[in-house]
Amino acid sequence: MRPSAAALSTLLWLVGLGAFAASPTPEQVAHRILYDANGRPTAAVFDAALRAKFPVGSSLSGLADFFREFGGFCASRNDGVTFRCEVDIETCSFTIIARVEATDDVIAKLHHLQLAQKTCD
């Protein structure tokens, strides 16, 4: 006895739907890239991502807006050339700190990115 075309079509549709439903979300993929197997952020990956998004020659104000969008800040140091940008990526857990040199709103150098563990009292 052969299954009907409608039954076969319905079965294939359900299998396809199940495969689609099991697909990871972009957020899940990004999390697996940015965090290690223990759920801790990987500094080198965050550093590379920030450098790719805001390379030398890009706008400091764009970088500052990015940090502010997530509740952080970028502040000028005393010399007016060096900036410290900071944002919590996990409340009471981890903070991204970037040290940047810029002239006339143009990023000249991203010194380093640091992931600092943070506790809340």
Backbone atoms as SQL, in Angstrom:
CREATE TABLE atoms (id INTEGER PRIMARY KEY, chain TEXT, resi INTEGER, resn TEXT, atom TEXT, x REAL, y REAL, z REAL);
INSERT INTO atoms VALUES
  (1, 'A', 1, 'MET', 'N', 0.849, -1.167, 0.000),
  (2, 'A', 1, 'MET', 'CA', 0.000, 0.000, 0.000),
  (3, 'A', 1, 'MET', 'C', 0.897, 1.233, 0.000),
  (4, 'A', 2, 'ARG', 'N', 0.715, 2.107, -0.962),
  (5, 'A', 2, 'ARG', 'CA', 1.515, 3.323, -1.088),
  (6, 'A', 2, 'ARG', 'C', 0.824, 4.478, -0.381),
  (7, 'A', 3, 'PRO', 'N', 1.637, 5.313, 0.297),
  (8, 'A', 3, 'PRO', 'CA', 1.019, 6.484, 0.925),
  (9, 'A', 3, 'PRO', 'C', 0.568, 7.462, -0.155),
  (10, 'A', 4, 'SER', 'N', -0.477, 8.204, 0.171),
  (11, 'A', 4, 'SER', 'CA', -0.988, 9.181, -0.790),
  (12, 'A', 4, 'SER', 'C', -0.030, 10.349, -0.916),
  (13, 'A', 5, 'ALA', 'N', -0.112, 11.059, -1.995),
  (14, 'A', 5, 'ALA', 'CA', 0.745, 12.232, -2.216),
  (15, 'A', 5, 'ALA', 'C', 0.508, 13.272, -1.128),
  (16, 'A', 6, 'ALA', 'N', -0.721, 13.439, -0.694),
  (17, 'A', 6, 'ALA', 'CA', -1.036, 14.420, 0.350),
  (18, 'A', 6, 'ALA', 'C', -0.400, 14.029, 1.676),
  (19, 'A', 7, 'ALA', 'N', -0.457, 12.736, 2.007),
  (20, 'A', 7, 'ALA', 'CA', 0.135, 12.266, 3.262),
  (21, 'A', 7, 'ALA', 'C', 1.648, 12.435, 3.224),
  (22, 'A', 8, 'LEU', 'N', 2.262, 12.095, 2.092),
  (23, 'A', 8, 'LEU', 'CA', 3.698, 12.240, 1.936),
  (24, 'A', 8, 'LEU', 'C', 4.110, 13.704, 2.002),
  (25, 'A', 9, 'SER', 'N', 3.348, 14.552, 1.358),
  (26, 'A', 9, 'SER', 'CA', 3.616, 15.995, 1.376),
  (27, 'A', 9, 'SER', 'C', 3.517, 16.541, 2.790),
  (28, 'A', 10, 'THR', 'N', 2.498, 16.134, 3.514),
  (29, 'A', 10, 'THR', 'CA', 2.315, 16.590, 4.898),
  (30, 'A', 10, 'THR', 'C', 3.465, 16.115, 5.780),
  (31, 'A', 11, 'LEU', 'N', 3.903, 14.877, 5.602),
  (32, 'A', 11, 'LEU', 'CA', 5.004, 14.337, 6.382),
  (33, 'A', 11, 'LEU', 'C', 6.293, 15.111, 6.107),
  (34, 'A', 12, 'LEU', 'N', 6.584, 15.380, 4.846),
  (35, 'A', 12, 'LEU', 'CA', 7.779, 16.144, 4.497),
  (36, 'A', 12, 'LEU', 'C', 7.703, 17.564, 5.041),
  (37, 'A', 13, 'TRP', 'N', 6.523, 18.155, 5.013),
  (38, 'A', 13, 'TRP', 'CA', 6.338, 19.506, 5.543),
  (39, 'A', 13, 'TRP', 'C', 6.618, 19.528, 7.046),
  (40, 'A', 14, 'LEU', 'N', 6.128, 18.529, 7.772),
  (41, 'A', 14, 'LEU', 'CA', 6.344, 18.463, 9.213),
  (42, 'A', 14, 'LEU', 'C', 7.819, 18.237, 9.544),
  (43, 'A', 15, 'VAL', 'N', 8.503, 17.395, 8.781),
  (44, 'A', 15, 'VAL', 'CA', 9.930, 17.178, 9.004),
  (45, 'A', 15, 'VAL', 'C', 10.688, 18.474, 8.743),
  (46, 'A', 16, 'GLY', 'N', 10.343, 19.170, 7.665),
  (47, 'A', 16, 'GLY', 'CA', 10.986, 20.457, 7.347),
  (48, 'A', 16, 'GLY', 'C', 10.721, 21.489, 8.420),
  (49, 'A', 17, 'LEU', 'N', 9.508, 21.539, 8.925),
  (50, 'A', 17, 'LEU', 'CA', 9.160, 22.473, 9.983),
  (51, 'A', 17, 'LEU', 'C', 9.966, 22.170, 11.250),
  (52, 'A', 18, 'GLY', 'N', 10.129, 20.881, 11.570),
  (53, 'A', 18, 'GLY', 'CA', 10.913, 20.495, 12.737),
  (54, 'A', 18, 'GLY', 'C', 12.368, 20.896, 12.596),
  (55, 'A', 19, 'ALA', 'N', 12.912, 20.740, 11.404),
  (56, 'A', 19, 'ALA', 'CA', 14.307, 21.134, 11.165),
  (57, 'A', 19, 'ALA', 'C', 14.456, 22.639, 11.264),
  (58, 'A', 20, 'PHE', 'N', 13.475, 23.372, 10.751),
  (59, 'A', 20, 'PHE', 'CA', 13.520, 24.828, 10.821),
  (60, 'A', 20, 'PHE', 'C', 13.403, 25.298, 12.265),
  (61, 'A', 21, 'ALA', 'N', 12.526, 24.696, 13.026),
  (62, 'A', 21, 'ALA', 'CA', 12.313, 25.093, 14.419),
  (63, 'A', 21, 'ALA', 'C', 13.556, 24.822, 15.265),
  (64, 'A', 22, 'ALA', 'N', 14.352, 23.845, 14.863),
  (65, 'A', 22, 'ALA', 'CA', 15.541, 23.502, 15.629),
  (66, 'A', 22, 'ALA', 'C', 16.739, 24.384, 15.271),
  (67, 'A', 23, 'SER', 'N', 16.607, 25.202, 14.237),
  (68, 'A', 23, 'SER', 'CA', 17.713, 26.068, 13.832),
  (69, 'A', 23, 'SER', 'C', 18.022, 27.065, 14.944),
  (70, 'A', 24, 'PRO', 'N', 19.308, 27.312, 15.196),
  (71, 'A', 24, 'PRO', 'CA', 19.666, 28.282, 16.238),
  (72, 'A', 24, 'PRO', 'C', 19.333, 29.704, 15.800),
  (73, 'A', 25, 'THR', 'N', 19.074, 30.537, 16.763),
  (74, 'A', 25, 'THR', 'CA', 18.818, 31.949, 16.484),
  (75, 'A', 25, 'THR', 'C', 20.154, 32.663, 16.298),
  (76, 'A', 26, 'PRO', 'N', 20.161, 33.821, 15.649),
  (77, 'A', 26, 'PRO', 'CA', 21.407, 34.583, 15.528),
  (78, 'A', 26, 'PRO', 'C', 22.026, 34.905, 16.893),
  (79, 'A', 27, 'GLU', 'N', 21.182, 35.143, 17.885),
  (80, 'A', 27, 'GLU', 'CA', 21.680, 35.442, 19.225),
  (81, 'A', 27, 'GLU', 'C', 22.406, 34.239, 19.826),
  (82, 'A', 28, 'GLN', 'N', 21.874, 33.035, 19.589),
  (83, 'A', 28, 'GLN', 'CA', 22.522, 31.826, 20.100),
  (84, 'A', 28, 'GLN', 'C', 23.869, 31.608, 19.412),
  (85, 'A', 29, 'VAL', 'N', 23.923, 31.843, 18.109),
  (86, 'A', 29, 'VAL', 'CA', 25.177, 31.681, 17.374),
  (87, 'A', 29, 'VAL', 'C', 26.206, 32.695, 17.869),
  (88, 'A', 30, 'ALA', 'N', 25.785, 33.955, 18.011),
  (89, 'A', 30, 'ALA', 'CA', 26.705, 34.996, 18.493),
  (90, 'A', 30, 'ALA', 'C', 27.214, 34.662, 19.893),
  (91, 'A', 31, 'HIS', 'N', 26.346, 34.183, 20.748),
  (92, 'A', 31, 'HIS', 'CA', 26.749, 33.832, 22.118),
  (93, 'A', 31, 'HIS', 'C', 27.797, 32.723, 22.106),
  (94, 'A', 32, 'ARG', 'N', 27.616, 31.715, 21.254),
  (95, 'A', 32, 'ARG', 'CA', 28.575, 30.602, 21.181),
  (96, 'A', 32, 'ARG', 'C', 29.931, 31.072, 20.665),
  (97, 'A', 33, 'ILE', 'N', 29.928, 32.107, 19.819),
  (98, 'A', 33, 'ILE', 'CA', 31.183, 32.652, 19.296),
  (99, 'A', 33, 'ILE', 'C', 31.885, 33.492, 20.357),
  (100, 'A', 34, 'LEU', 'N', 31.133, 34.330, 21.059),
  (101, 'A', 34, 'LEU', 'CA', 31.707, 35.289, 21.999),
  (102, 'A', 34, 'LEU', 'C', 32.056, 34.706, 23.368),
  (103, 'A', 35, 'TYR', 'N', 31.437, 33.592, 23.737),
  (104, 'A', 35, 'TYR', 'CA', 31.625, 33.023, 25.076),
  (105, 'A', 35, 'TYR', 'C', 32.236, 31.628, 24.985),
  (106, 'A', 36, 'ASP', 'N', 33.042, 31.273, 26.001),
  (107, 'A', 36, 'ASP', 'CA', 33.660, 29.948, 26.010),
  (108, 'A', 36, 'ASP', 'C', 32.658, 28.900, 26.518),
  (109, 'A', 37, 'ALA', 'N', 33.114, 27.667, 26.585),
  (110, 'A', 37, 'ALA', 'CA', 32.243, 26.553, 26.987),
  (111, 'A', 37, 'ALA', 'C', 31.714, 26.705, 28.413),
  (112, 'A', 38, 'ASN', 'N', 32.411, 27.495, 29.247),
  (113, 'A', 38, 'ASN', 'CA', 31.970, 27.719, 30.627),
  (114, 'A', 38, 'ASN', 'C', 31.060, 28.934, 30.764),
  (115, 'A', 39, 'GLY', 'N', 30.728, 29.570, 29.632),
  (116, 'A', 39, 'GLY', 'CA', 29.837, 30.724, 29.669),
  (117, 'A', 39, 'GLY', 'C', 30.526, 32.033, 30.003),
  (118, 'A', 40, 'ARG', 'N', 31.850, 32.043, 29.941),
  (119, 'A', 40, 'ARG', 'CA', 32.608, 33.269, 30.227),
  (120, 'A', 40, 'ARG', 'C', 32.957, 33.954, 28.914),
  (121, 'A', 41, 'PRO', 'N', 32.897, 35.278, 28.865),
  (122, 'A', 41, 'PRO', 'CA', 33.247, 35.984, 27.634),
  (123, 'A', 41, 'PRO', 'C', 34.725, 35.783, 27.284),
  (124, 'A', 42, 'THR', 'N', 35.015, 35.700, 25.994),
  (125, 'A', 42, 'THR', 'CA', 36.375, 35.508, 25.508),
  (126, 'A', 42, 'THR', 'C', 36.925, 36.852, 25.049),
  (127, 'A', 43, 'ALA', 'N', 37.897, 37.376, 25.780),
  (128, 'A', 43, 'ALA', 'CA', 38.428, 38.719, 25.522),
  (129, 'A', 43, 'ALA', 'C', 38.954, 38.875, 24.105),
  (130, 'A', 44, 'ALA', 'N', 39.684, 37.903, 23.601),
  (131, 'A', 44, 'ALA', 'CA', 40.270, 38.009, 22.260),
  (132, 'A', 44, 'ALA', 'C', 39.194, 38.133, 21.189),
  (133, 'A', 45, 'VAL', 'N', 38.079, 37.442, 21.360),
  (134, 'A', 45, 'VAL', 'CA', 36.994, 37.494, 20.373),
  (135, 'A', 45, 'VAL', 'C', 36.284, 38.842, 20.451),
  (136, 'A', 46, 'PHE', 'N', 36.006, 39.324, 21.660),
  (137, 'A', 46, 'PHE', 'CA', 35.395, 40.644, 21.809),
  (138, 'A', 46, 'PHE', 'C', 36.311, 41.720, 21.229),
  (139, 'A', 47, 'ASP', 'N', 37.613, 41.605, 21.484),
  (140, 'A', 47, 'ASP', 'CA', 38.587, 42.564, 20.970),
  (141, 'A', 47, 'ASP', 'C', 38.568, 42.576, 19.442),
  (142, 'A', 48, 'ALA', 'N', 38.626, 41.392, 18.825),
  (143, 'A', 48, 'ALA', 'CA', 38.616, 41.298, 17.362),
  (144, 'A', 48, 'ALA', 'C', 37.320, 41.854, 16.774),
  (145, 'A', 49, 'ALA', 'N', 36.202, 41.576, 17.411),
  (146, 'A', 49, 'ALA', 'CA', 34.916, 42.068, 16.920),
  (147, 'A', 49, 'ALA', 'C', 34.841, 43.595, 16.993),
  (148, 'A', 50, 'LEU', 'N', 35.322, 44.165, 18.101),
  (149, 'A', 50, 'LEU', 'CA', 35.291, 45.620, 18.249),
  (150, 'A', 50, 'LEU', 'C', 36.218, 46.287, 17.233),
  (151, 'A', 51, 'ARG', 'N', 37.400, 45.709, 17.023),
  (152, 'A', 51, 'ARG', 'CA', 38.342, 46.248, 16.029),
  (153, 'A', 51, 'ARG', 'C', 37.782, 46.154, 14.617),
  (154, 'A', 52, 'ALA', 'N', 37.036, 45.096, 14.326),
  (155, 'A', 52, 'ALA', 'CA', 36.438, 44.946, 12.998),
  (156, 'A', 52, 'ALA', 'C', 35.292, 45.938, 12.790),
  (157, 'A', 53, 'LYS', 'N', 34.516, 46.165, 13.837),
  (158, 'A', 53, 'LYS', 'CA', 33.377, 47.083, 13.730),
  (159, 'A', 53, 'LYS', 'C', 33.824, 48.541, 13.717),
  (160, 'A', 54, 'PHE', 'N', 34.892, 48.856, 14.454),
  (161, 'A', 54, 'PHE', 'CA', 35.398, 50.228, 14.557),
  (162, 'A', 54, 'PHE', 'C', 36.900, 50.244, 14.266),
  (163, 'A', 55, 'PRO', 'N', 37.274, 50.059, 13.001),
  (164, 'A', 55, 'PRO', 'CA', 38.708, 50.032, 12.665),
  (165, 'A', 55, 'PRO', 'C', 39.338, 51.422, 12.752),
  (166, 'A', 56, 'VAL', 'N', 40.665, 51.462, 12.758),
  (167, 'A', 56, 'VAL', 'CA', 41.390, 52.732, 12.711),
  (168, 'A', 56, 'VAL', 'C', 40.862, 53.520, 11.517),
  (169, 'A', 57, 'GLY', 'N', 40.610, 54.806, 11.745),
  (170, 'A', 57, 'GLY', 'CA', 40.065, 55.673, 10.700),
  (171, 'A', 57, 'GLY', 'C', 38.562, 55.863, 10.797),
  (172, 'A', 58, 'SER', 'N', 37.896, 55.049, 11.610),
  (173, 'A', 58, 'SER', 'CA', 36.450, 55.216, 11.771),
  (174, 'A', 58, 'SER', 'C', 36.163, 56.270, 12.839),
  (175, 'A', 59, 'SER', 'N', 34.908, 56.578, 12.993),
  (176, 'A', 59, 'SER', 'CA', 34.470, 57.671, 13.861),
  (177, 'A', 59, 'SER', 'C', 34.462, 57.287, 15.340),
  (178, 'A', 60, 'LEU', 'N', 35.109, 58.116, 16.151),
  (179, 'A', 60, 'LEU', 'CA', 35.062, 57.923, 17.601),
  (180, 'A', 60, 'LEU', 'C', 33.637, 58.116, 18.103),
  (181, 'A', 61, 'SER', 'N', 32.914, 59.056, 17.544),
  (182, 'A', 61, 'SER', 'CA', 31.543, 59.275, 18.009),
  (183, 'A', 61, 'SER', 'C', 30.665, 58.057, 17.705),
  (184, 'A', 62, 'GLY', 'N', 30.952, 57.327, 16.611),
  (185, 'A', 62, 'GLY', 'CA', 30.231, 56.088, 16.324),
  (186, 'A', 62, 'GLY', 'C', 30.497, 55.038, 17.389),
  (187, 'A', 63, 'LEU', 'N', 31.756, 54.940, 17.801),
  (188, 'A', 63, 'LEU', 'CA', 32.126, 54.018, 18.877),
  (189, 'A', 63, 'LEU', 'C', 31.455, 54.436, 20.183),
  (190, 'A', 64, 'ALA', 'N', 31.494, 55.725, 20.479),
  (191, 'A', 64, 'ALA', 'CA', 30.872, 56.233, 21.706),
  (192, 'A', 64, 'ALA', 'C', 29.366, 55.973, 21.701),
  (193, 'A', 65, 'ASP', 'N', 28.722, 56.192, 20.561),
  (194, 'A', 65, 'ASP', 'CA', 27.282, 55.922, 20.451),
  (195, 'A', 65, 'ASP', 'C', 26.990, 54.439, 20.690),
  (196, 'A', 66, 'PHE', 'N', 27.846, 53.578, 20.167),
  (197, 'A', 66, 'PHE', 'CA', 27.694, 52.135, 20.363),
  (198, 'A', 66, 'PHE', 'C', 27.725, 51.791, 21.853),
  (199, 'A', 67, 'PHE', 'N', 28.702, 52.319, 22.580),
  (200, 'A', 67, 'PHE', 'CA', 28.798, 52.050, 24.017),
  (201, 'A', 67, 'PHE', 'C', 27.614, 52.650, 24.774),
  (202, 'A', 68, 'ARG', 'N', 27.217, 53.879, 24.413),
  (203, 'A', 68, 'ARG', 'CA', 26.083, 54.526, 25.095),
  (204, 'A', 68, 'ARG', 'C', 24.771, 53.806, 24.843),
  (205, 'A', 69, 'GLU', 'N', 24.613, 53.248, 23.643),
  (206, 'A', 69, 'GLU', 'CA', 23.380, 52.528, 23.299),
  (207, 'A', 69, 'GLU', 'C', 23.104, 51.400, 24.289),
  (208, 'A', 70, 'PHE', 'N', 24.157, 50.833, 24.862),
  (209, 'A', 70, 'PHE', 'CA', 24.014, 49.726, 25.798),
  (210, 'A', 70, 'PHE', 'C', 24.222, 50.159, 27.243),
  (211, 'A', 71, 'GLY', 'N', 24.138, 51.470, 27.504),
  (212, 'A', 71, 'GLY', 'CA', 24.220, 51.979, 28.868),
  (213, 'A', 71, 'GLY', 'C', 25.625, 52.308, 29.331),
  (214, 'A', 72, 'GLY', 'N', 26.597, 52.297, 28.426),
  (215, 'A', 72, 'GLY', 'CA', 27.972, 52.600, 28.787),
  (216, 'A', 72, 'GLY', 'C', 28.343, 54.040, 28.488),
  (217, 'A', 73, 'PHE', 'N', 29.653, 54.289, 28.382),
  (218, 'A', 73, 'PHE', 'CA', 30.134, 55.648, 28.134),
  (219, 'A', 73, 'PHE', 'C', 31.486, 55.618, 27.451),
  (220, 'A', 74, 'CYS', 'N', 31.882, 56.726, 26.871),
  (221, 'A', 74, 'CYS', 'CA', 33.250, 56.983, 26.401),
  (222, 'A', 74, 'CYS', 'C', 33.624, 58.347, 26.964),
  (223, 'A', 75, 'ALA', 'N', 34.716, 58.401, 27.686),
  (224, 'A', 75, 'ALA', 'CA', 35.142, 59.648, 28.309),
  (225, 'A', 75, 'ALA', 'C', 36.572, 59.957, 27.926),
  (226, 'A', 76, 'SER', 'N', 36.838, 61.234, 27.713),
  (227, 'A', 76, 'SER', 'CA', 38.179, 61.698, 27.367),
  (228, 'A', 76, 'SER', 'C', 39.053, 61.696, 28.610),
  (229, 'A', 77, 'ARG', 'N', 40.287, 61.272, 28.425),
  (230, 'A', 77, 'ARG', 'CA', 41.263, 61.353, 29.508),
  (231, 'A', 77, 'ARG', 'C', 41.802, 62.781, 29.549),
  (232, 'A', 78, 'ASN', 'N', 42.690, 63.088, 30.465),
  (233, 'A', 78, 'ASN', 'CA', 43.221, 64.442, 30.639),
  (234, 'A', 78, 'ASN', 'C', 43.920, 64.992, 29.405),
  (235, 'A', 79, 'ASP', 'N', 44.516, 64.111, 28.585),
  (236, 'A', 79, 'ASP', 'CA', 45.271, 64.587, 27.427),
  (237, 'A', 79, 'ASP', 'C', 44.383, 64.982, 26.248),
  (238, 'A', 80, 'GLY', 'N', 43.084, 64.648, 26.278),
  (239, 'A', 80, 'GLY', 'CA', 42.172, 64.994, 25.201),
  (240, 'A', 80, 'GLY', 'C', 42.319, 64.137, 23.960),
  (241, 'A', 81, 'VAL', 'N', 43.221, 63.180, 23.980),
  (242, 'A', 81, 'VAL', 'CA', 43.462, 62.304, 22.835),
  (243, 'A', 81, 'VAL', 'C', 43.081, 60.864, 23.171),
  (244, 'A', 82, 'THR', 'N', 43.269, 60.484, 24.420),
  (245, 'A', 82, 'THR', 'CA', 42.983, 59.128, 24.861),
  (246, 'A', 82, 'THR', 'C', 41.593, 59.077, 25.489),
  (247, 'A', 83, 'PHE', 'N', 40.846, 58.037, 25.134),
  (248, 'A', 83, 'PHE', 'CA', 39.487, 57.874, 25.630),
  (249, 'A', 83, 'PHE', 'C', 39.344, 56.497, 26.271),
  (250, 'A', 84, 'ARG', 'N', 38.499, 56.445, 27.278),
  (251, 'A', 84, 'ARG', 'CA', 38.156, 55.180, 27.932),
  (252, 'A', 84, 'ARG', 'C', 36.674, 54.956, 27.678),
  (253, 'A', 85, 'CYS', 'N', 36.372, 53.844, 27.039),
  (254, 'A', 85, 'CYS', 'CA', 34.985, 53.475, 26.760),
  (255, 'A', 85, 'CYS', 'C', 34.673, 52.225, 27.576),
  (256, 'A', 86, 'GLU', 'N', 33.510, 52.229, 28.190),
  (257, 'A', 86, 'GLU', 'CA', 33.180, 51.132, 29.100),
  (258, 'A', 86, 'GLU', 'C', 31.696, 50.824, 29.037),
  (259, 'A', 87, 'VAL', 'N', 31.371, 49.518, 29.094),
  (260, 'A', 87, 'VAL', 'CA', 29.974, 49.091, 29.144),
  (261, 'A', 87, 'VAL', 'C', 29.899, 47.718, 29.806),
  (262, 'A', 88, 'ASP', 'N', 28.863, 47.523, 30.599),
  (263, 'A', 88, 'ASP', 'CA', 28.619, 46.207, 31.203),
  (264, 'A', 88, 'ASP', 'C', 28.003, 45.306, 30.136),
  (265, 'A', 89, 'ILE', 'N', 28.553, 44.098, 29.985),
  (266, 'A', 89, 'ILE', 'CA', 27.924, 43.151, 29.067),
  (267, 'A', 89, 'ILE', 'C', 27.063, 42.152, 29.821),
  (268, 'A', 90, 'GLU', 'N', 27.295, 42.042, 31.092),
  (269, 'A', 90, 'GLU', 'CA', 26.451, 41.239, 31.974),
  (270, 'A', 90, 'GLU', 'C', 26.387, 41.982, 33.300),
  (271, 'A', 91, 'THR', 'N', 25.218, 42.375, 33.696),
  (272, 'A', 91, 'THR', 'CA', 25.061, 43.134, 34.921),
  (273, 'A', 91, 'THR', 'C', 25.701, 42.401, 36.086),
  (274, 'A', 92, 'CYS', 'N', 26.524, 43.102, 36.815),
  (275, 'A', 92, 'CYS', 'CA', 27.220, 42.573, 37.988),
  (276, 'A', 92, 'CYS', 'C', 28.127, 41.381, 37.667),
  (277, 'A', 93, 'SER', 'N', 28.573, 41.273, 36.408),
  (278, 'A', 93, 'SER', 'CA', 29.466, 40.169, 36.051),
  (279, 'A', 93, 'SER', 'C', 30.678, 40.635, 35.267),
  (280, 'A', 94, 'PHE', 'N', 30.466, 41.164, 34.049),
  (281, 'A', 94, 'PHE', 'CA', 31.585, 41.529, 33.192),
  (282, 'A', 94, 'PHE', 'C', 31.376, 42.892, 32.550),
  (283, 'A', 95, 'THR', 'N', 32.482, 43.623, 32.423),
  (284, 'A', 95, 'THR', 'CA', 32.502, 44.941, 31.812),
  (285, 'A', 95, 'THR', 'C', 33.543, 44.945, 30.695),
  (286, 'A', 96, 'ILE', 'N', 33.200, 45.542, 29.555),
  (287, 'A', 96, 'ILE', 'CA', 34.166, 45.757, 28.480),
  (288, 'A', 96, 'ILE', 'C', 34.777, 47.131, 28.700),
  (289, 'A', 97, 'ILE', 'N', 36.095, 47.199, 28.662),
  (290, 'A', 97, 'ILE', 'CA', 36.796, 48.476, 28.765),
  (291, 'A', 97, 'ILE', 'C', 37.713, 48.591, 27.555),
  (292, 'A', 98, 'ALA', 'N', 37.541, 49.647, 26.773),
  (293, 'A', 98, 'ALA', 'CA', 38.395, 49.884, 25.608),
  (294, 'A', 98, 'ALA', 'C', 39.139, 51.193, 25.816),
  (295, 'A', 99, 'ARG', 'N', 40.430, 51.183, 25.496),
  (296, 'A', 99, 'ARG', 'CA', 41.229, 52.402, 25.540),
  (297, 'A', 99, 'ARG', 'C', 41.564, 52.761, 24.098),
  (298, 'A', 100, 'VAL', 'N', 41.200, 53.995, 23.731),
  (299, 'A', 100, 'VAL', 'CA', 41.256, 54.421, 22.338),
  (300, 'A', 100, 'VAL', 'C', 41.965, 55.761, 22.230),
  (301, 'A', 101, 'GLU', 'N', 42.752, 55.932, 21.168),
  (302, 'A', 101, 'GLU', 'CA', 43.314, 57.239, 20.832),
  (303, 'A', 101, 'GLU', 'C', 42.549, 57.762, 19.631),
  (304, 'A', 102, 'ALA', 'N', 42.204, 59.056, 19.671),
  (305, 'A', 102, 'ALA', 'CA', 41.470, 59.657, 18.563),
  (306, 'A', 102, 'ALA', 'C', 41.864, 61.117, 18.410),
  (307, 'A', 103, 'THR', 'N', 41.830, 61.576, 17.176),
  (308, 'A', 103, 'THR', 'CA', 42.078, 62.972, 16.866),
  (309, 'A', 103, 'THR', 'C', 40.972, 63.442, 15.932),
  (310, 'A', 104, 'ASP', 'N', 40.347, 64.557, 16.276),
  (311, 'A', 104, 'ASP', 'CA', 39.262, 65.110, 15.446),
  (312, 'A', 104, 'ASP', 'C', 38.206, 64.062, 15.114),
  (313, 'A', 105, 'ASP', 'N', 37.762, 63.313, 16.105),
  (314, 'A', 105, 'ASP', 'CA', 36.711, 62.299, 15.988),
  (315, 'A', 105, 'ASP', 'C', 37.097, 61.105, 15.117),
  (316, 'A', 106, 'VAL', 'N', 38.374, 60.913, 14.850),
  (317, 'A', 106, 'VAL', 'CA', 38.836, 59.779, 14.055),
  (318, 'A', 106, 'VAL', 'C', 39.686, 58.869, 14.947),
  (319, 'A', 107, 'ILE', 'N', 39.328, 57.594, 14.987),
  (320, 'A', 107, 'ILE', 'CA', 40.077, 56.636, 15.794),
  (321, 'A', 107, 'ILE', 'C', 41.456, 56.438, 15.171),
  (322, 'A', 108, 'ALA', 'N', 42.497, 56.732, 15.963),
  (323, 'A', 108, 'ALA', 'CA', 43.871, 56.562, 15.502),
  (324, 'A', 108, 'ALA', 'C', 44.441, 55.222, 15.960),
  (325, 'A', 109, 'LYS', 'N', 43.990, 54.753, 17.134),
  (326, 'A', 109, 'LYS', 'CA', 44.512, 53.497, 17.662),
  (327, 'A', 109, 'LYS', 'C', 43.573, 52.967, 18.743),
  (328, 'A', 110, 'LEU', 'N', 43.323, 51.676, 18.678),
  (329, 'A', 110, 'LEU', 'CA', 42.619, 51.001, 19.761),
  (330, 'A', 110, 'LEU', 'C', 43.698, 50.248, 20.530),
  (331, 'A', 111, 'HIS', 'N', 44.065, 50.779, 21.703),
  (332, 'A', 111, 'HIS', 'CA', 45.171, 50.197, 22.467),
  (333, 'A', 111, 'HIS', 'C', 44.888, 48.768, 22.868),
  (334, 'A', 112, 'HIS', 'N', 43.821, 48.565, 23.560),
  (335, 'A', 112, 'HIS', 'CA', 43.447, 47.217, 23.953),
  (336, 'A', 112, 'HIS', 'C', 42.035, 47.213, 24.500),
  (337, 'A', 113, 'LEU', 'N', 41.495, 46.041, 24.507),
  (338, 'A', 113, 'LEU', 'CA', 40.183, 45.843, 25.088),
  (339, 'A', 113, 'LEU', 'C', 40.370, 44.910, 26.272),
  (340, 'A', 114, 'GLN', 'N', 39.717, 45.227, 27.339),
  (341, 'A', 114, 'GLN', 'CA', 39.834, 44.434, 28.556),
  (342, 'A', 114, 'GLN', 'C', 38.441, 44.003, 28.984),
  (343, 'A', 115, 'LEU', 'N', 38.335, 42.786, 29.446),
  (344, 'A', 115, 'LEU', 'CA', 37.101, 42.323, 30.067),
  (345, 'A', 115, 'LEU', 'C', 37.372, 42.248, 31.559),
  (346, 'A', 116, 'ALA', 'N', 36.672, 43.053, 32.311),
  (347, 'A', 116, 'ALA', 'CA', 36.879, 43.097, 33.757),
  (348, 'A', 116, 'ALA', 'C', 35.697, 42.438, 34.460),
  (349, 'A', 117, 'GLN', 'N', 36.011, 41.631, 35.449),
  (350, 'A', 117, 'GLN', 'CA', 34.956, 41.044, 36.246),
  (351, 'A', 117, 'GLN', 'C', 34.454, 42.100, 37.198),
  (352, 'A', 118, 'LYS', 'N', 33.150, 42.170, 37.350),
  (353, 'A', 118, 'LYS', 'CA', 32.521, 43.214, 38.144),
  (354, 'A', 118, 'LYS', 'C', 31.564, 42.589, 39.138),
  (355, 'A', 119, 'THR', 'N', 31.529, 43.120, 40.319),
  (356, 'A', 119, 'THR', 'CA', 30.555, 42.667, 41.305),
  (357, 'A', 119, 'THR', 'C', 29.692, 43.845, 41.718),
  (358, 'A', 120, 'CYS', 'N', 28.493, 43.577, 42.065),
  (359, 'A', 120, 'CYS', 'CA', 27.587, 44.615, 42.544),
  (360, 'A', 120, 'CYS', 'C', 27.302, 44.364, 44.015),
  (361, 'A', 121, 'ASP', 'N', 27.276, 45.430, 44.768),
  (362, 'A', 121, 'ASP', 'CA', 27.000, 45.304, 46.202),
  (363, 'A', 121, 'ASP', 'C', 25.564, 45.612, 46.515);
